[in-house]
Amino acid sequence: MISINNLTFEIGSRALYDEANWHIKPGDKVGLIGANGTGKSTLLRLIVGQYTPTSGTISMAKDLKIGYLNQDLLSYHSDKSILHVAMEAFERQNQLHTEIENLLKKLETDYSDDILNKLSDKQMEFEALDGYSIEFRAHEILAGLGFSEEEQKRPLATFSGGWRMRVMLARILLQTPDILLLDEPTNHMDLPSIKWLENYLQAFEGAIVIVSHDRYFLDRIIKKTVESRKGKLTLYAGNYSFYLEEKMLRSEIQSNQFKNQQAKIKQEERLIERFRAKASKAKMAQSRIKALDKMERVEDVDDDNPTVNFSFKFSKPSGRHVVTLENISKSYPNLEILRNTGGIIEKGDKIALIGANGKGKSTLLRIVAGADSEFEGKSEHGHNVSQTFFAQHQLEALHLENTIISELQAFAPKHTETELRSILGCFLFSGDDAFKKIKVLSGGEKSRVALAKALTADANFLALDEPTNHLDMQSVNILIQALQQYEGTLIVVSHDRYFLDNVANKIWYIEDKEIKEYPGTYQEYEEWNAKREVKPSNKTEKKVVKEEPKKEKTLPSEDNTKLLQKKNKELVTLEAQIASKGQEVKDLEIMLATEEIYSNAVKLQENTRKYNSAKAEYDQLQKKWENLAEEIMDLES
């Protein structure tokens, strides 16, 4: 489909790619990953011909249809409705529609056979191209990406950048290309839209290459991972989680090879030194020196995962109640967000505030942070609460003429330069990077500076609005480590599920214009919510603050006790079967991703059959477990 051979691309004196190779095959679903600055977005531009390689080739079929989503599309301007913009994808159908309209108008005065034949031909082609359903398809995709029926009638120019990008994505998806090149497609998307896009891409029959920092998104879509690193492209035959495991294994092997080679080199050097002093052994010494010079050296493994090695301190701890919300109501013209609701953030809470766009997450966060005072009710900070509020607009508050280090020094004068340099190092600003001026930094680099500032504040309460935007996976991992070490209280809005699952110990969401709470991690919330959507239940859900009176548990009868013991034993056995079958499914997935299998039609068909059978058995076991777990819960209640 697309063949990249010995690709070299230089920017100034730096080779971003150095004789890199990659072959994208029909139906491939690939995640293109790597740290910021390793050339992921550049490679996509090279593929579509926006950039020209310094040397090497990128070859593909002439009629290959490529759908390319990138941040440049934000500059597209139109005063037409977003439905009209999305339907621009149907170029030929739109042309035929116009021609048919013109012919119908001519028929009002000209009933000639020529006009009738032309009209018949155009209508047949229009129908063959499924022209009568294109508006429905456009409606369907825009709805999936979060646009209401009313919003689809609004002009593109009235939407913010993130929403405009969704419209451009809808237009690309409607073109049904042979291959999709998607550069950070989930940026500015809410969780429901991300999940819809996941389902769409899973069913997409063409090839896909995705650049994304959302590892959960990648894991659910991709079957292969390609790492861009040190000018090379390295293929891993699995999703992102597989890549992490495989890379660790490869790194371990490489590290052992490096240590063994270094030991051999030292041994050779000692022998050479000993032989060199003896005339009779001088020739042998020279021979060993030449052999040592010709030896192909194994490189040591670089540490791609720096750890946060400093502690976050604040001068005074807060009281038990950090923020108390009472009878909060908030409305915009024609839109009610919150109605007579409340909540309490307690010391040590790490809350993920989640939900669809337009439900009021950022509004509620601003109320909590004291950045929005136009609401009814009371929002009150507790005793000794000192707060830092991070939001994307704060990137604009950075002083462009300051260096990175001087920006932090001005904000956190109590910290020494050594402490600040250590913090910057954790956010990937090492050495002389600290003396770069803010004005030359990229959006992602500015985000890291703003986050570093937020974490140097003498604050025991953090309010963070989309802190992972513009961060690569390495930077997200650093932020996770930092917030896991943070001993204060925090509330965060983010669409990055991996980030939320590793940071939050409580979930807040807005439902029926009220703040609701789930007392657990994001993954636990997702599992609970999935069951709730199938079978509504209010056992775990509660309104914040307004606690329901606890029900006294009745002791089970003797028969119930025996039945409960039996069911629990069955559950343990079932969990072991699920684990075994899950491993079998995973092994088959890995096998399907190997070239030996997918390049052989017979083997591919046989292994696909085995995989589908194992997956069906696995799903059946999961369903059986859920039913059994519900029976046990009923017996225990």
RAJOKA-V377065 format. One line per field, one symbol per residue. ss: DSSP state (a for helix, b for strand, c for the rest). phi: phi as a letter, one per 40 degrees, with the letter a starting at -180 (. if undefined). psi: psi as a letter, one per 40 degrees, with the letter a starting at -180 (. if undefined). A space follows every 50 residues. Layout:
BEGIN
ss->???
phi->???
psi->???
END
This chain:
BEGIN
ss->cbbbbbbbbbbccbbbbbbbbbbbccccbbbbbccccccaaaaaaaaacc ccccbbbbbbcccccbbbbcaaaaacccccbaaaaaacccaaaaaaaaaa aaaaaaacccccaaaaaaaaaaaaaaaaccaaaaaaaaaaaaaacccccc aaacbaaaccaaaaaaaaaaaaaaccccbbbbbcccccccaaaaaaaaaa aaacccbbbbbcccaaaaaaaccbbbbbbccbbbbbcccaaaaaaaaaaa aaaaaaaaaaaaaaaaaaaaaaaaaaccaaaaaaaaaaaaaaaacccccc ccccccccccccccccccccbbbbbbbbbbbbccbbbbbbbbbbbbcccb bbbbccccccaaaaaaaaaccccccbbbbbbcccccbbbbcaaaaaaccc ccbaaaaaaaacccccaaaaaaaaaaccccaaaaacbaaaccaaaaaaaa aaaaaaccccbbbbbcccccccaaaaaaaaaaaaacccbbbbbcccaaaa aaaccbbbbbbccbbbbbcccaaaaaaaaaaaaacccccccbbccccccc cccccccaaaaaaaaaaaaaaaaaaaaaaaaaaaaaaaaaaaccaaaacc aaaaaaaaaaaaaaaaaaaaaaaaaaaaaaaaaaaac
phi->.bbbbfcbbbbgccccbbfcbabcbdgcbbccbicdgcgcccccccccgc bbccagbbbacccccbbbbaccccccbaccccccccccccccccccdccc dcccccccbbbccdcccccccccccccccfccbcccccdcccccchccdc cccccdccccdccccccccdcccccfccabbbbfccdgcccccccccdcc cccccccbbbbaccccdcdcbcbbbbccafgbbbcbcaccccdccccccc cccccccccccccccccccccccccdcbccbdcccccccccccccccccc ccccbcbcbbbcbbcaccccccbbbbfcbabbdgaccbbfbaabbbdgcb bccbiccgchcccccccccgcbbcachbbbcccgcbbbbbadcccccccc cccccccccccbcccccccccccccccgbbfcdcbccdccccdccccccc cdcdccccbbabbbbfccdgcccccccccddcccccccbabbbabcccdc ccbcbabbabbfgbcbbbcaccccccccccccccbdabcccaccgccccc cccccccccccccccccccccccccccccccccccccccccccccdcccb dcccccccccccccccccccccccccccccccccccc
psi->chhhhfhhhhhbehhdigfiihhhihehhhhhiiiheefddddddddeed ihidiiihiiidehhhhhhiededehhieiidddddeedgdddddddddd ddddddddehfiddddddddddddddddefdeedddddddddddeehidd deeiideeiiddddddddddddddegidhhhhhfdeheiidddddddddd ddeheaihhhhiegdddddedieihhhhhfeihhhhfaaddddddddddd ddddddddddddddddddddddddddehddeddddddddddddehhhhii hihegiihfiihiidhiiadhdhhhhfhhhiihehhdihfiiihhihehg hhhiiiieeeddddddddeeehegiiahhhiahfhhihhhideedeeihd eiiddddddddgeeiiddddddddddffgibedeeiideeiidddddddd ddddeeighehhhhhfeeheiidddddddddddddheaiihhhiehdddd dedieihiihhfeihihhgaidddddddddddddghifddiiiidghihh hhhihiidddddddddddddddddddddddddddddddddddeidddeeh dddddddddddddddddddddddddddddddddddd.
END
